[in-house]
Amino acid sequence: MDVPKEGGGGRENPDKVKANFALSGALASDAKTGNSRMGIALRFSEPPEARVPNTRWRLYVFRRRRVDDDTAPAAAAPDSAGGNDDGLIDTYHISRQSSYLFGRERKVADIPVDHPSLSKQHAVLQYRALPSKEERNGGPPKLLCRPYLMDLESTNGTFVNGVRLCPARYYELRRGDVITLGASTREYVLLTEQSARTGI
């Protein structure tokens, strides 16, 4: 029997199994169902009616003013954008994929949030193509792709226009809706590209 010597003088063992670093167990099953990203199990699954929207939606992020902020000068409330006069912190163009995850887990979050009151996977904005309620002349109903928001059973809640959402339920969003998360002072205003340009 040949024993390989150090220094590469021996033969390679053809039966040697190489290491397998692929996902296994629960993570592998999540990867097969599409319910994981970057090796992290997601708290939601996209529904069959998920679609990338044709409308160019945007989320404008503002810092919510507190009641006691009325007396403070504008320069006393800095933000990450360098203290814009209108309070705008950021803008997200949210029409390039079918869903956007809000959360503190930066590996999977499409819209990262840092406030300690928020969950790692806090909420998801999901586009869904559902039949229109309008009657069509005997043909199949027209599909409308609209944005929906779902709280992912977060500890401190997700709010639309100040109303807390029940967890694990889709709520249809409309242009001009204001989304707030937990105790964060950020407000996410949903607008289309055209409404942002025209102010309508």
Order of alpha helices (4+ residues) and beta strands (2+ residues): alpha-beta-beta-beta-beta-beta-beta-beta-beta-beta-beta-beta-beta-beta-alpha
